[in-house]
C-alpha cells in the first residue's frame, strides 16, 4: 500500500495513465497492479472480471472496491485498510484517501493472494 499512497495529491486526468502527471481511477489501479505483475484493463467496469469477488466485510488491503456510476461500474479504488481506499477521485481533488463507504460499493475483488 505504501507504493500506492506515495501518489496521494497527484492530478486526476480522465483517460490518463501517468501516476505523476495525471491518471484516472482505472488507470491508477492498472498502474499500481502492473508494478506487481498483474495486468488489468484501463476500464473500471472490466476490472472485476480479472479478480475474485467477495463481500466488502472481508476486504483486505490491496483489494479493489468498485462503485456504480449511472447503470454500470464507473469508479474503482484500492482498499488500504481501516475502512479506507486510495483512489484517483476527480479533477478537483486528484488522488486521495476516502472512506471505502463514501458510496456503496457494488462489488469488491481480490487479485493478490
Number of C-alpha atoms within 10 A of each C-alpha: 13 7 8 19 16 12 18 17 14 18 24 28 20 15 14 17 20 16 21 13 11 20 27 29 28 27 26 27 28 20 21 20 18 12 10 9 9 13 16 22 15 19 19 23 18 13 21 22 10 14 15 12 16 13 11 20 8 8 19 16 16 23 24 28 26 25 22 17 10 7 6 12 19 16 21 30 29 29 25 23 16 11 16 17 24 28 30 31 21 16 14 9 13 21 28 19 19 17 14 24 13 11 11 12 19 14 17 24 23 18 17 12 4
